């Protein structure tokens, strides 16, 4: 019989089977090596020798706008500049155990031209530097006063006028942090800016104002205080 009648050549069949076995060995070898590598990496990650692919710190999204309680400074050619201190009415409140702290701070602010209408003890303690309480009509006033300090927290309350309450905190009691009178940050031509994410006053929930508010000797004055003079 001819070769076509008896089927493929035995040598050819043997070569095909050998090639198939070699290919299977290569495939199984690659799989075994991959599994070994995965096991090795998993063991190293588990033991802390290697950082895993998810070892980087998870970052939370930006704070929800409902949590933003800082009022933005006013905008406009004049509104964005600090006021002359004579247009800012402030009561100085001591939340610390340091005697006379409100009085000395009031004297300093009066020396810089601010209208100080009294000093008192604040009923709550504050651990930070200073807090400034203000109403929606006193945003520019609050930012103007805040410039005097290296760190000030602005708190919107529901008082109806431009008066401010300056609360002196524990950090201020330990080391008063007033800027020098000629500090560049106190330039009357430097626009008012927020120290963090802020919202317009009408989008911030106001806290209750003190029962007794500071008197406002400027109530009968011009309703539109002018910015500080240049220079």
Residue pairs with C-beta under 8 A, 6 or more apart in sequence:
3 9
41 50
44 50
45 51
45 52
62 197
63 197
65 199
65 203
68 197
68 198
68 199
68 204
69 155
69 156
69 204
69 205
70 154
70 194
70 195
70 196
70 197
70 198
70 199
70 204
71 136
71 139
71 142
71 154
71 156
71 198
71 199
71 200
71 201
71 204
72 194
72 198
72 199
72 200
72 201
73 80
73 139
73 140
73 143
73 191
73 192
73 193
73 194
73 198
74 80
74 139
74 140
74 143
74 192
78 226
78 227
79 140
80 191
80 192
81 188
81 189
81 190
81 191
81 192
81 227
81 228
82 140
82 143
82 144
82 147
82 186
82 188
82 190
82 192
82 227
82 228
83 140
83 141
83 144
83 225
83 226
83 227
83 228
84 113
84 188
84 225
84 226
84 227
84 228
84 229
85 109
85 112
85 113
85 114
85 115
85 144
85 228
86 113
86 114
86 115
87 115
87 141
87 144
87 218
87 225
87 226
88 114
88 115
88 141
88 144
88 145
88 162
88 164
89 114
89 115
89 117
89 141
89 162
89 163
89 164
89 214
89 216
89 217
89 218
90 109
90 114
90 115
90 116
90 117
90 145
90 163
90 164
90 165
90 166
90 214
91 116
91 117
91 118
91 119
91 120
91 163
91 164
91 165
91 166
91 214
92 102
92 103
92 105
92 106
92 109
92 116
92 118
92 119
92 120
92 166
92 168
93 102
93 119
93 120
93 121
93 122
93 165
93 166
93 167
93 168
94 101
94 102
94 119
94 120
94 121
94 122
94 168
95 121
95 122
95 124
95 125
95 126
95 167
95 168
95 169
95 170
96 125
96 168
96 169
96 170
96 172
96 173
97 173
98 173
101 168
101 172
101 173
101 176
102 119
102 120
102 121
102 168
103 119
105 166
105 168
105 176
105 178
106 116
106 119
108 178
109 116
109 145
109 148
109 166
110 116
112 148
112 181
114 145
115 217
115 218
117 163
117 214
117 215
117 216
117 217
118 214
118 215
122 165
122 167
122 168
125 169
125 170
126 167
126 168
126 169
126 170
127 169
127 170
127 171
128 151
128 153
128 169
128 170
128 171
128 172
129 149
129 150
129 151
129 152
129 153
129 169
129 171
129 172
129 177
130 149
130 151
130 152
130 153
130 166
130 167
130 168
130 169
130 172
131 152
131 153
131 154
131 155
131 166
131 167
131 169
132 142
132 145
132 146
132 152
132 153
132 154
132 155
132 164
132 165
132 166
132 167
133 155
133 156
133 157
133 159
133 164
133 165
133 167
133 207
133 209
133 210
134 141
134 142
134 154
134 155
134 156
134 157
134 159
134 162
134 163
134 164
134 165
135 156
135 157
135 158
135 159
135 160
135 161
135 162
135 163
135 206
135 209
136 156
136 201
136 202
136 206
137 160
137 161
137 162
138 159
138 161
138 162
138 163
138 164
139 201
140 192
140 225
141 162
141 164
141 225
142 154
142 164
143 154
143 192
144 192
145 152
145 164
145 166
146 152
146 154
147 179
147 185
147 186
147 192
148 178
148 179
148 186
149 172
149 177
149 178
149 179
150 177
150 178
150 179
151 171
151 177
155 207
156 201
156 204
156 205
156 206
156 207
157 206
157 207
157 208
157 209
157 210
158 206
158 207
158 208
158 209
159 209
159 210
159 213
161 213
161 216
161 219
162 216
162 218
162 225
163 213
163 214
163 215
163 216
164 214
165 210
165 214
171 177
179 185
179 186
184 190
188 227
188 228
188 229
188 230
188 231
189 230
218 225
